[in-house]
């Protein structure tokens, strides 16, 4: 019997290539509160976000240069499109998809990794999360 934690209802296909390595997928994360970074175009916030996202991806096993490139592409996408306060997915060249959202804890913006999938193996933790990083110099709104 399949585990209830498998995300069978959010089936989607992601075309993987270096040219298209970022996929924004609108998903639900249970009862988590989500926020939107309002100053990602400012250098200090953009630098903070890029560093923290790259650090999480590297910690998850992505090569440092791939993690940096994915973080840069994510910033570009999030500043180009107004996606509002919702989760986003990053499809890495390694074949792993990562699921993130931004949370607001008091005055802090927090980048939260809550799921990953590689092939048919999926892991989601929306209670204690897989990884969280505070984003210094970033401002969030619900």
C-alpha positions in Angstrom: 0.0 0.0 0.0 1.4 3.4 -0.9 2.3 5.8 1.9 -0.1 8.6 2.5 2.8 11.0 2.2 3.3 10.4 -1.5 2.2 13.3 -3.6 0.2 11.3 -6.2 -2.4 14.0 -6.8 0.1 16.6 -8.0 1.5 14.8 -11.0 3.3 17.0 -13.4 6.0 16.7 -16.0 9.1 18.7 -15.9 11.3 19.0 -19.0 14.8 18.8 -17.7 17.7 20.6 -19.4 20.2 23.2 -18.4 18.2 25.7 -20.4 15.0 24.9 -18.4 16.1 24.0 -14.9 13.6 25.9 -12.9 10.0 24.8 -12.7 7.4 26.9 -10.9 4.6 24.6 -9.8 1.6 25.9 -7.9 1.1 23.4 -5.1 -0.4 23.2 -1.6 1.6 22.7 1.6 -1.0 21.7 4.1 -1.6 24.4 6.8 1.7 26.3 6.4 1.6 30.0 6.2 3.2 31.4 3.1 4.7 34.8 2.4 6.1 36.7 -0.5 9.4 38.5 -0.5 8.7 42.2 -1.4 12.3 43.5 -1.9 14.0 40.7 -3.8 15.1 43.2 -6.4 17.2 45.0 -3.8 20.9 43.8 -3.9 21.1 43.0 -0.2 18.0 40.7 -0.2 18.9 39.2 -3.6 22.4 38.3 -2.3 21.0 36.8 0.9 18.3 34.8 -0.9 20.8 33.5 -3.5 23.4 32.5 -0.8 20.8 30.7 1.4 19.1 28.9 -1.4 22.5 27.8 -2.9 23.6 26.6 0.6 20.4 24.5 1.0 20.8 22.9 -2.5 24.5 22.2 -1.9 23.7 20.6 1.5 21.1 18.4 -0.3 23.9 17.1 -2.6 23.8 19.4 -5.6 27.2 20.5 -7.0 28.1 24.0 -5.8 28.2 25.4 -9.3 24.8 23.9 -10.1 23.4 25.1 -6.8 24.6 28.7 -7.5 23.2 28.6 -11.1 19.8 27.3 -9.8 19.7 30.0 -7.1 20.4 32.7 -9.7 17.7 31.4 -12.0 15.2 31.2 -9.2 15.8 34.8 -8.3 15.4 35.8 -11.9 12.1 33.9 -12.1 10.7 35.3 -8.8 11.6 38.9 -9.7 10.3 38.6 -13.3 6.9 37.0 -12.4 4.7 38.1 -9.5 3.7 34.7 -8.2 2.4 35.9 -4.9 2.8 33.9 -1.7 2.9 30.3 -2.9 5.3 27.4 -3.0 7.8 27.0 -5.9 9.6 24.0 -7.2 13.2 23.8 -8.5 14.1 21.1 -11.0 17.8 20.4 -10.6 20.0 18.8 -13.4 20.7 16.0 -10.9 17.1 14.8 -11.4 15.9 15.9 -8.0 13.0 18.3 -7.7 13.0 20.6 -4.6 9.9 22.2 -3.1 10.2 25.5 -1.3 8.1 28.3 0.2 8.8 31.5 2.0 7.5 31.9 5.5 7.3 34.9 7.8 8.4 34.4 11.4 8.0 37.7 13.2 10.0 40.2 11.1 12.2 37.5 9.5 11.6 35.9 6.1 12.5 32.2 6.1 13.3 30.1 3.1 11.8 26.6 3.7 12.6 23.4 1.9 9.7 21.1 2.6 9.9 18.4 -0.1 12.1 16.7 -2.6 11.5 14.1 -5.3 13.9 12.0 -7.4 12.3 9.5 -9.8 9.6 7.7 -8.0 11.0 8.5 -4.5 9.3 11.4 -2.8 9.8 12.9 0.6 7.7 15.7 2.1 8.0 17.1 5.6 5.6 20.0 6.2 5.7 19.7 10.0 9.3 20.2 10.9 10.6 20.8 7.3 13.8 19.5 5.7 15.7 22.8 5.9 15.1 26.4 6.8 17.2 29.5 6.4 16.5 33.0 7.6 16.9 35.5 4.8 18.7 38.6 6.2 17.8 41.9 4.6 14.6 40.5 3.0 11.1 41.8 3.8 8.0 39.6 3.5 4.3 40.0 3.3 1.5 37.5 3.4 
